[in-house]
């Protein structure tokens, strides 16, 4: 199976669905990452791209695709939708993960809305959460208990961002573990990732 994870910035994917991607890659599926901006408003663009590539190796991704949209100014227009569509056509995913529509960061909202249009013919599309997401009530859960340390390693690969959470005393690792614990409680396991489906087909 081909799986495409889309993020507005480097490290969005890891916090939102990194554990699930690791599990898919370890099971032999093809994982692709699409990053829409270099995250230059949060650090040096080249450093952030290199951190993303290092993280992708830990995930086991087959390829990382970068789009050079301006950080904090992702535009919702036909070009954005067409660019996402082109990657969907290239990677032929059966499952897509992407930022959620309800978020305090404008890039996350824009990407979610653009992806809804660009993936209208994809059967399985799941929204993930990041620390700026709100009104997120997942109904799909993935047990990541056995690979939680690998998820943490992916986040730690983004060295320039680990402490940039704007939450006093908490690193991104702290937040990721807290979120995984809470979603795990909801899903009745130790650690989990939660998702809100745009569409999900059950293979029966």
N, C-alpha and C positions, 0 to 999 in steps of 0.2 A: 504494500500500500504506500502511496505517496502522501505525505503530510506537509502542509505549508503553515508556518507560523509567521504572522505579520506583526511588526511592532513599530510604533512611531519613533522610538529612540532606542539606541543600544541599551540593553538591560531590561527593557519592558517585557520581552518574551520570557526571560529567565525567571523573573519574579512571578509572572502570571501563569506560565505553563511549562517551565523548564523541567520539572519532574516528570510530567507526562511525556514530554519529548524524549527524555532520556530512556524511559521505559519502552517507548515505541522503537527507538533506535536500537536498543539492546535486543528487541524481539525481531530485528531484521528488516524493519520498515525504513523507507527513505524519507529523511527529514530535511526540509529546506527552510531557510530563514530569509525573510524579506524585511529590511530595515529602511524606513522611509527618510529619516534624517540622520545626520552624524552626531546629533546631540551637542552641537558646538556651543550652545548657550550654557551648558553645564560643564564644559571643559574643552580641551584641545581635540579637534575633530579627528586628527590622525591617531592620537592616543586612544580615543574611544573606539575607533574602527578596529584597531589592533586588539583591544580588549575584547571586542565582540568576536573576533576571529578565534582568540584563545578560548573563550567560553564555548564557541561552537564546536571546537575539538573535543571538549569535555562532554558535550551533549551527544556527539557522534553524528552531527549534521553532515549531509553530503555536500551542501553548498550554502554560501551566504551571499545574498544579493543586496546591494546598497542602492538606494535612490537618494540623490543629493538635494532633497527639498530643504528649505530653510527651517531650522529649529525654531519652534514657537509660532511659525507662520505657515503651517501646512494648509494649502488651499483646497476647498471643496469645489471641484469643478470636473468637467468632462475629461481633462487631461489626466488628473489624478486617477479617476476611475479606469481610464484606458490603460494607464501604466500598471495598475493592479491586475487588470484583466490579462495583460500581456504575460505577466508572471504566472498567473493561473493557467493560461494556455500552455506555457512552457513546461511547468512542473506537473500539470494534470493531477492535482490533489483530490483525494477522496474525502479529506478532512482538513479544515482550516481553523486555526486559532487566531484571534485578533482582539485588540483592546475593546473595552465595553463603551457603549454609547453615553452612559451617564458618568461623567468624570469632570473634575475641576480643571483639568488641563485641556486646552483647546485642541491641541494636536491629537490627543487620544479620541476626543469626540469626533473630530473631522475624519480621522482614519476609519473609525467604526462606521460612520455614515457612508463613506466612499466604498468601503468593503461590502456593505449590504448590497449596493448596486452592482459592484464588480463580481460578486459571487452568486448572483441570482440563479445560476445553473449548477451550483455545487450542492450536493446533497447534505453534507454535514458541515455546519459552521457553528463554532462555539466561541463565545465571548469570555475572556479572562479578566481578572482583576489585578490592579496595581494599587499602591498606597493612596493614590488620588481618586480612586474609583468610589462612587457612592451609589446608594440604592441598589446594591448588588445582592440578589437572592438566588444563589445557585441551586439547580435541581439535578445537575450532573456532577459526579465526584469521581476522582481517580485516586486510588490508594498509592501514596508515594513513600510509605514508611520505610521500605527496603532501600530506597535510593535518596533519602533526604540529604545525606552528606554530599552526594554528587551534585544535587541541586545547589547546596551551599557553596560548593567549589565553583560552580558556574557563576554565581553572584560575586564571589571573591575575585574571579578573573577580571571583573570590572573594578580594578583597584582604585581608580580615580573617583569612583562614585559611592563606595561602600559606606562612607560616613555622611554623605550629602543627602540626608533624609528630611531636613528641616523639622525633625521631631527630636526634642531634647533627650540626649543620652541613649538614643537607639540607632543602631546601624541597620543597613538593609538586611543583614543576616538576622538580626533580632526580629525585625518585622516579618521576614519570610517565615521564620520558625513559629512566630505567634499566629500568623495567618494559617499556616499548615496545621497547627494544633487545633485552632477553632474549626476549620473546615473538616478536620479529622473527627472532631467530636460530632459534628453534624452528620458525617458519613459513617460514624461508628467504627472508626479506625484511629490509629495513633496520629498519623500525618496524612493530609489529603490536599489536593487542589480542587477547587470548585469552579463550575462553569455554568453560564446561562446560555441555553441553546437558541440560536436563530432558527436553525433546522437541525434535526437529528433523525436519521433513519435507522431503525433496528433491522438487522439482517435476520430474517426468520425463514 
